[in-house]
Amino acid sequence: QVQLVESGGGLVQPGGSLRLSCAASGFTFSIYTMSWYRQPPGKERELVARIHSPGGSTNYADSVKGRFIISRDNAKNTVYLQMNSLKPEDTAVYYCYAERGIGYWGQGTQVTVSS
């Protein structure tokens, strides 16, 4: 059974940092391209960052370039999103997504940036 379990969300002040994790199971993690998406309140889901397989090249939304870093540990079947210099507009539910032809979604984790 495929599972993607996000963790690490929470409430943080503007300028702060959070590290999201997504633990995968039930499929061959190392050959899947992994992404983080987010859905702000009242808005559509949008791509935040992607790390490809093979190769490990990365892509970022313009709004997070220079602040967020996506990485993966294939030995731990886990993808991470390090989020720095957080802004109120980063507030959203963050979702992990695995894709290789077909795709799998996690259940999401809430990130709230507020003073």
C-alpha positions in Angstrom: 0.0 0.0 0.0 1.4 3.4 -1.0 1.8 5.9 1.7 3.2 9.4 1.8 3.2 10.9 5.3 4.1 14.6 5.7 5.3 16.0 9.0 7.0 19.2 10.3 4.4 21.7 9.8 3.2 24.2 12.4 3.0 27.9 13.4 6.1 30.0 12.8 6.8 33.7 12.9 7.7 35.7 9.8 11.4 35.2 9.1 11.5 31.9 10.7 12.3 28.4 9.4 10.6 25.0 9.2 11.7 21.7 7.8 9.0 19.5 6.3 9.5 15.8 5.8 7.6 13.3 3.7 8.2 9.6 4.5 7.3 7.2 1.6 6.4 3.5 1.5 4.8 1.0 -0.7 6.7 1.9 -3.9 10.3 2.2 -5.2 11.0 5.7 -3.9 14.3 6.2 -5.6 13.0 6.1 -9.1 10.1 8.6 -8.5 10.3 12.3 -9.0 9.2 13.9 -5.8 7.5 17.3 -5.4 6.1 19.6 -2.8 2.9 21.5 -3.6 0.9 23.9 -1.4 -2.6 25.2 -1.3 -3.1 28.5 0.4 -6.6 29.3 1.9 -9.1 29.9 -0.8 -6.6 29.3 -3.6 -5.6 26.5 -6.0 -2.8 24.0 -5.3 0.5 25.1 -6.7 3.9 23.5 -7.3 6.6 24.7 -4.8 9.6 22.5 -5.6 10.5 19.3 -7.4 13.5 17.0 -7.3 13.9 14.7 -10.3 14.9 11.0 -10.5 17.2 10.1 -11.9 19.8 12.9 -11.6 18.4 14.9 -8.6 18.0 18.1 -10.6 15.6 20.6 -8.9 13.0 23.2 -9.8 11.4 25.9 -7.7 8.5 28.2 -8.0 9.8 31.8 -8.4 8.1 32.8 -5.1 10.3 30.5 -3.1 13.6 30.5 -5.0 16.5 31.3 -2.7 14.5 30.6 0.4 13.4 26.9 0.1 15.5 23.9 -0.6 14.2 20.5 -1.6 16.3 17.4 -1.0 15.8 13.6 -0.7 17.4 10.7 1.1 16.7 7.6 -0.9 18.1 5.4 1.9 15.4 6.7 4.2 12.7 7.0 1.5 12.2 10.5 2.5 12.0 13.9 0.8 12.5 17.2 2.7 11.6 20.8 2.2 13.7 23.3 4.1 11.9 26.5 4.3 13.7 29.7 5.4 12.8 33.3 5.6 9.2 32.4 5.8 6.5 35.0 4.9 2.9 35.2 5.8 2.1 34.4 2.1 3.7 31.0 2.6 0.8 30.0 4.8 -0.8 26.9 3.2 -1.3 23.2 3.5 1.8 21.6 2.0 1.5 18.3 0.2 4.1 15.7 -0.9 3.6 14.2 -4.4 5.4 11.2 -6.0 5.2 10.8 -9.8 6.4 8.4 -12.4 3.6 8.2 -15.0 1.1 7.8 -12.2 1.1 10.0 -9.1 0.5 9.7 -5.3 -0.4 12.4 -2.9 0.2 12.7 0.8 -2.5 14.0 3.2 -0.8 17.4 3.8 0.6 19.3 6.6 -0.4 22.8 7.7 2.1 25.6 7.7 1.1 28.9 9.2 3.3 32.0 9.2 2.1 34.6 11.5 3.2 36.9 14.3 
